[in-house]
C-alpha cells in the first residue's frame, strides 16, 4: 500500500491510499475493530499501548490536531527528525512489527491528538 498526498477541491492537503492493485480508498476495510485509544502527543516520544497491540493484527491511526513526527523502527523521533504526519492524516500499521515500532512526537510547539483503532 502506498500513501499519496493530494489536494481536495478546497485546496486542503489530504492523504489517499493506493493498494497494490491500484484501487484507492480513504479507510481500511475488511477488519473487525476491537479496541481504540487516544494519545496526547507532546515533547516526549510515545508508542502504542502494548496490551492493545498484542491483541491486534493492524492499527489505524488518525492525527486529529497538529502535526506529528514518527518512525516505524522503534527509533525515537524528535521534533525535528522523523516522518511527518499532518493533522487529519492517517496511517495504517499493517503488522505487529510496525505497531510495536511506531513512535510519535509532536512536530512544533502544539501538542497533538492521535486516535488509534485496533483491528483483527
C-alpha positions as CSV (number, residue, x, y, z in Angstrom):
1,X,0.0,0.0,0.0
2,X,1.2,3.5,-0.8
3,X,0.1,6.8,0.8
4,X,-0.1,9.6,-1.7
5,X,-0.6,13.2,-0.9
6,X,-3.3,15.1,-2.8
7,X,-5.5,18.2,-2.5
8,X,-9.2,18.4,-2.0
9,X,-11.4,20.8,-4.0
10,X,-10.8,23.4,-1.3
11,X,-7.0,23.1,-1.7
12,X,-6.5,21.3,1.6
13,X,-3.9,18.5,1.7
14,X,-5.2,15.0,2.2
15,X,-3.8,11.5,2.1
16,X,-5.1,8.9,-0.4
17,X,-4.3,5.3,0.0
18,X,-3.5,3.2,-3.1
19,X,-3.4,-0.6,-2.8
20,X,-1.0,-2.8,-4.8
21,X,-3.7,-3.4,-7.4
22,X,-4.2,0.3,-7.9
23,X,-7.5,0.7,-6.0
24,X,-7.9,3.9,-4.0
25,X,-9.5,4.2,-0.6
26,X,-9.6,6.6,2.4
27,X,-10.0,4.0,5.2
28,X,-9.2,0.3,5.5
29,X,-12.0,-2.3,5.0
30,X,-12.2,-6.0,5.9
31,X,-11.1,-5.6,9.5
32,X,-13.1,-6.1,12.7
33,X,-12.2,-3.2,15.0
34,X,-11.7,-4.4,18.6
35,X,-10.2,-1.6,20.6
36,X,-9.1,2.1,20.4
37,X,-7.1,4.7,22.3
38,X,-6.5,8.4,22.1
39,X,-2.9,9.5,22.6
40,X,-1.9,13.0,23.5
41,X,1.4,13.6,21.7
42,X,3.7,16.1,23.4
43,X,7.5,16.6,23.8
44,X,8.3,13.0,24.8
45,X,8.1,10.3,22.2
46,X,5.4,7.7,22.8
47,X,4.4,4.3,21.3
48,X,1.1,2.4,21.2
49,X,-0.4,0.6,24.2
50,X,1.4,-2.8,24.2
51,X,-1.6,-4.6,25.7
52,X,-3.8,-3.4,22.8
53,X,-1.0,-4.2,20.2
54,X,-0.8,-7.8,21.5
55,X,-4.5,-8.4,20.7
56,X,-4.4,-6.7,17.2
57,X,-3.2,-7.5,13.7
58,X,-3.5,-3.9,12.4
59,X,-3.8,-0.4,13.8
60,X,-5.4,2.6,12.1
61,X,-4.1,6.0,13.4
62,X,-5.5,9.4,12.7
63,X,-3.8,12.6,13.6
64,X,-6.6,14.9,14.8
65,X,-4.8,18.1,15.8
66,X,-1.4,19.5,14.9
67,X,1.5,17.7,13.1
68,X,3.5,14.8,14.5
69,X,6.7,13.0,13.5
70,X,7.1,9.3,13.6
71,X,9.3,6.3,12.9
72,X,8.2,2.7,12.5
73,X,11.5,1.1,13.5
74,X,11.3,1.8,17.2
75,X,13.8,4.7,16.8
76,X,12.6,7.7,18.8
77,X,11.7,10.7,16.6
78,X,12.4,14.2,17.7
79,X,10.6,17.4,17.0
80,X,13.0,17.9,14.0
81,X,13.6,14.3,12.9
82,X,11.2,11.6,11.6
83,X,8.5,11.3,9.0
84,X,5.8,14.0,9.2
85,X,2.1,13.4,9.5
86,X,-0.2,16.4,9.3
87,X,-3.5,17.0,11.1
88,X,-6.2,14.8,9.5
89,X,-3.6,12.4,8.1
90,X,-3.9,8.7,8.8
91,X,-1.6,5.7,8.7
92,X,-2.3,2.0,8.6
93,X,0.1,-0.1,10.6
94,X,-0.2,-3.4,8.9
95,X,1.6,-5.8,11.2
96,X,2.9,-6.4,14.7
97,X,6.4,-5.1,13.9
98,X,5.0,-1.7,12.6
99,X,2.7,-1.4,15.6
100,X,5.5,-2.2,18.1
101,X,8.0,0.1,16.4
102,X,5.5,3.1,15.9
103,X,6.9,6.0,17.9
104,X,5.4,9.5,17.7
105,X,6.2,13.0,19.0
106,X,4.7,16.4,18.3
107,X,6.2,18.5,15.4
108,X,6.4,22.1,16.6
109,X,5.0,23.9,19.7
110,X,1.5,22.5,19.8
111,X,0.5,19.1,21.4
112,X,-1.3,16.7,19.0
113,X,-4.0,14.2,19.5
114,X,-3.9,10.8,17.7
115,X,-6.8,8.4,17.7
116,X,-5.9,4.8,17.1
117,X,-8.2,1.9,16.3
118,X,-7.0,-1.7,16.6
119,X,-8.3,-4.4,14.3
120,X,-8.1,-8.1,13.6
